[in-house]
Structures are given as structure tokens and as C-alpha cells.
Amino acid sequence: MGIKTKSTVLISGNATGEILYFDAPISFWGGINVVNSKVIQAGHPQHGKVTSEKILVIPNLIGSSSSSAVILELIYSGIAPKALILGMHDAILPIGNIAARQMGWGTIPMVALKNPHFKSGDWVEICSDGIIKNINRQ
């Protein structure tokens, strides 16, 4: 099955999908378009990439309290990423997820993992207990 890694669960859930690794810090507020889920932060290495249907690996965030509203809108619109693997604990992004759950719109898994070793194109499975399994896709 591949390598298993233990992460810290921020929002529990299960997800399987392809990784989109962020090579530079990003803020969801002003960095992700809520209409089409594309990265729009000027000069960002992943500029133009679509985040929906991907598991995002974000080693470093640029903080903004409005980022939780962006996650909420993406979940509501059905174009949220499948899950987030954050390089550090974050108190802001999970708030949008919690609000989405309270409104009956569902949630996406969020975990924290210091120095995430994944790369774009990898396939992983995130389990509700925080275990992340690498999956070989041929």
C-alpha cells in the first residue's frame, strides 16, 4: 500500500485523491477564486491551478481571518479541495469548515503535518484518525 504517515487531525474525515503541493505560502483570501477554485495569487508558483478535487498540501499559509470564509464558500459551491494537509496548526481555516458543517453543507478533512513530504501528482488516502497513506496510481 505504501508509506503511512501520522498527522494531527484538525477536522476529521476521509479523502482519497491527487496532491497539489503549494511551493510558496498562500492566503485563501485573495489567493483562491471562489467562483472556479483557481489559484489567483499574483506571482504564486501554482497560479492558475484548480484546487477543487485535489488534496492540497500547504506547508506555509499567509494568515487572514477571511480565509475561513473562502473555505466556507468553496464547500457551499461544491468546488472545495478534497482535503487540506497543512504544514502547521491553523485556527482560521477550520472555522469555515465548522461553519459549513453547522449549515449542513458537509466538511473536508484538515490535518497538520510538519514538513509534509508529498509532491504534486502523488496520490494519498487521508483517514479520519489522521493516518495518511501513499497510494501508487499506475
Residue pairs with C-beta under 8 A, 6 or more apart in sequence:
1 133
1 134
1 135
2 133
2 134
2 135
2 136
3 133
3 134
4 131
4 132
4 133
4 134
5 113
5 117
5 131
5 132
5 133
5 134
6 130
6 131
6 132
7 85
7 111
7 112
7 113
7 126
7 130
7 131
7 132
8 89
8 111
8 112
8 113
8 130
9 109
9 110
9 111
9 128
9 129
9 130
10 86
10 89
10 90
10 93
10 94
10 110
10 111
10 112
11 94
11 97
11 98
11 107
11 108
11 109
11 110
12 109
12 128
13 83
13 107
13 108
13 109
13 126
13 128
14 109
14 125
14 126
14 127
14 128
15 55
15 82
15 83
15 108
15 109
15 125
15 126
16 82
16 123
16 124
16 125
16 126
16 135
17 53
17 54
17 55
17 82
17 83
17 123
17 124
18 53
18 54
18 55
18 120
18 121
18 122
18 123
18 137
19 54
19 55
19 56
19 57
19 85
19 118
19 119
19 120
19 121
19 122
19 123
19 124
20 46
20 49
20 51
20 54
20 55
20 56
20 57
20 81
20 120
21 57
21 116
21 118
21 119
21 120
22 44
22 45
22 46
22 56
22 57
22 58
22 59
22 60
23 45
23 46
24 44
24 45
24 46
24 60
25 58
25 59
25 60
25 61
25 62
26 32
26 39
26 41
26 44
26 46
26 58
26 61
26 62
27 41
27 61
27 62
27 63
27 64
27 67
28 64
28 66
28 67
28 70
28 71
28 93
29 64
29 66
29 67
29 69
29 70
30 40
30 41
30 64
31 39
31 40
31 41
31 44
31 62
32 38
32 39
32 40
32 41
32 51
32 70
32 74
33 39
33 40
34 70
34 73
34 74
34 77
35 77
36 50
36 79
37 50
37 51
37 52
37 74
37 79
37 80
37 81
38 48
38 49
38 50
38 51
39 46
39 47
39 48
39 49
39 51
40 47
41 47
51 74
51 80
51 81
52 74
52 79
52 80
52 81
53 81
53 82
54 81
54 82
55 81
55 82
55 83
55 84
55 85
55 124
55 126
56 81
56 83
56 84
56 85
57 85
57 87
57 116
57 118
58 84
58 85
58 86
58 87
59 86
59 87
59 88
59 115
59 116
60 87
60 88
61 67
61 86
61 88
61 90
61 93
63 92
64 92
65 92
67 92
67 93
67 96
68 92
68 93
68 94
68 95
68 96
68 97
68 99
69 96
70 96
71 80
71 93
71 96
71 97
71 100
71 108
72 96
72 97
72 99
72 100
74 80
74 81
75 96
75 97
75 100
75 105
75 106
75 107
75 108
76 100
76 103
76 105
80 108
81 108
82 108
82 109
83 108
83 109
83 110
83 111
83 126
84 93
84 108
84 109
84 110
84 111
85 111
85 112
85 113
85 116
85 118
85 126
85 132
86 93
86 110
86 111
86 112
86 113
87 112
87 113
87 114
87 115
87 116
88 112
88 114
89 112
90 110
90 112
93 110
94 110
97 107
97 108
97 110
98 107
100 106
100 107
101 107
109 126
109 128
111 126
111 130
111 132
113 132
118 124
118 134
122 134
123 134
123 135
123 136
123 137
124 132
124 133
124 134
124 135
125 132
125 133
125 135
126 132
127 133
